[in-house]
Amino acid sequence: MTKSIMIVDDSPEILALYSTMFEFRGYRVFKARDGASALQILEDSVPDLFILDIMMPEINGIELCQRIRDLPQHEHTPILFLSAYTDTEIVGKTFAAGANDFVTKPIDAQILEAKVRELLESTET
C-alpha cells in the first residue's frame, strides 16, 4: 500500500523540491502552503505522515501541529518539523505541540528520506 505524506511549507520551492523527491520514491504527496489549506485538505485525506514548517501565514506550524493532534485519526500520525530554526525554545515548542522529530534546513535528501522511513516504520504494527 502506498504511504502518503503531507508537506506544509509556505515556500513554493521547498514544496516542489520535497514533493517531487517523495513522489519519485513512490509516496503519495499532499501539498499545502499554509496551515488553513492543510486543514482543508485533511477534511478529505488521511496522510500517513506530516512534514511541517514553523513560520507560515495565518496558522503557524506549531498551532497546526496542535490542531492535527486534536483530530482523532491523527492522534498518533508522525509529525516531522523541517525548519531553519535552531532556537531550543522554539524546537521545544514543536515537541510540546506533538511533534515526533525536528530537523534543520537545509537537510540532505537521503537523511530526510531516512527520517521519514523511520517515522513511518515506527507506526506500523
C-alpha positions as CSV (number, residue, x, y, z in Angstrom):
1,M,0.0,0.0,0.0
2,T,1.3,3.4,-0.9
3,K,2.2,5.7,2.0
4,S,1.2,9.3,1.9
5,I,2.9,12.4,3.2
6,M,1.5,15.9,3.7
7,I,4.1,18.6,3.3
8,V,3.1,22.1,4.6
9,D,5.5,24.9,3.8
10,D,4.9,28.4,2.6
11,S,7.9,28.2,0.2
12,P,6.9,27.0,-3.2
13,E,10.5,25.9,-3.9
14,I,10.6,23.7,-0.8
15,L,7.2,22.3,-1.6
16,A,8.3,21.5,-5.2
17,L,11.6,20.0,-4.1
18,Y,10.4,17.7,-1.4
19,S,7.1,16.7,-3.1
20,T,9.0,15.7,-6.3
21,M,11.6,13.8,-4.2
22,F,9.0,11.8,-2.3
23,E,6.7,11.2,-5.3
24,F,9.8,9.9,-7.2
25,R,10.3,7.5,-4.3
26,G,6.7,6.2,-4.6
27,Y,4.9,8.2,-1.9
28,R,1.6,10.0,-2.5
29,V,2.1,13.7,-1.5
30,F,-0.4,16.3,-0.4
31,K,0.9,19.8,-0.5
32,A,-0.2,22.9,1.3
33,R,1.3,26.4,1.6
34,D,-0.3,27.3,4.9
35,G,-2.0,25.7,7.9
36,A,-5.5,26.7,6.8
37,S,-5.1,24.9,3.4
38,A,-3.6,21.9,5.2
39,L,-6.6,21.6,7.5
40,Q,-8.9,21.9,4.5
41,I,-7.1,19.0,2.7
42,L,-7.5,16.9,5.9
43,E,-11.2,17.0,5.5
44,D,-10.9,14.5,2.7
45,S,-7.5,12.9,3.2
46,V,-5.6,11.0,5.9
47,P,-1.9,11.2,5.4
48,D,0.5,8.7,7.0
49,L,3.0,11.4,8.0
50,F,3.3,15.2,8.1
51,I,6.3,17.4,7.3
52,L,5.7,20.9,8.7
53,D,7.5,24.2,8.6
54,I,7.1,26.6,11.5
55,M,6.7,30.1,10.1
56,M,3.7,30.2,7.8
57,P,0.9,32.7,7.3
58,E,-2.4,32.6,9.3
59,I,-1.7,29.3,11.2
60,N,1.9,28.6,12.0
61,G,3.3,25.1,12.1
62,I,3.2,24.8,15.9
63,E,-0.5,25.6,16.0
64,L,-1.1,23.4,13.0
65,C,0.6,20.5,14.8
66,Q,-1.7,21.0,17.8
67,R,-4.8,21.1,15.6
68,I,-3.6,17.9,13.8
69,R,-3.1,16.2,17.2
70,D,-6.7,17.2,18.1
71,L,-8.1,15.1,15.2
72,P,-8.7,11.5,16.5
73,Q,-7.5,10.0,13.2
74,H,-4.1,11.8,13.6
75,E,-3.5,11.4,17.3
76,H,-0.5,9.1,16.6
77,T,0.4,10.1,13.0
78,P,4.1,11.0,12.8
79,I,4.8,14.8,12.5
80,L,8.2,15.9,11.5
81,F,9.2,19.6,11.6
82,L,11.6,20.8,8.9
83,S,12.7,24.3,9.7
84,A,15.6,26.7,9.6
85,Y,15.0,27.5,13.3
86,T,17.6,26.2,15.8
87,D,16.5,28.1,18.9
88,T,16.0,25.4,21.6
89,E,12.9,27.2,23.0
90,I,11.1,27.0,19.6
91,V,12.2,23.4,19.0
92,G,10.9,22.6,22.4
93,K,7.5,24.1,21.5
94,T,7.3,21.8,18.5
95,F,7.7,18.8,20.7
96,A,5.2,20.2,23.3
97,A,2.7,20.6,20.4
98,G,3.1,16.9,19.5
99,A,6.0,16.6,17.0
100,N,7.8,13.3,16.7
101,D,11.0,14.8,15.3
102,F,12.7,18.0,14.2
103,V,15.3,18.5,11.6
104,T,17.0,21.7,10.5
105,K,17.0,23.1,6.9
106,P,18.9,22.6,4.8
107,I,19.0,18.8,5.1
108,D,20.4,16.2,2.8
109,A,17.7,14.5,0.8
110,Q,18.9,11.0,1.9
111,I,18.8,11.9,5.6
112,L,15.3,13.4,5.2
113,E,14.1,10.2,3.5
114,A,15.7,8.1,6.2
115,K,13.9,10.1,8.9
116,V,10.6,9.7,7.1
117,R,11.0,6.0,6.6
118,E,12.0,5.6,10.3
119,L,8.9,7.5,11.5
120,L,6.6,5.6,9.2
121,E,8.0,2.3,10.3
122,S,7.6,3.3,14.0
123,T,3.8,3.5,13.4
124,E,3.4,0.1,11.7
125,T,2.1,-2.7,13.7
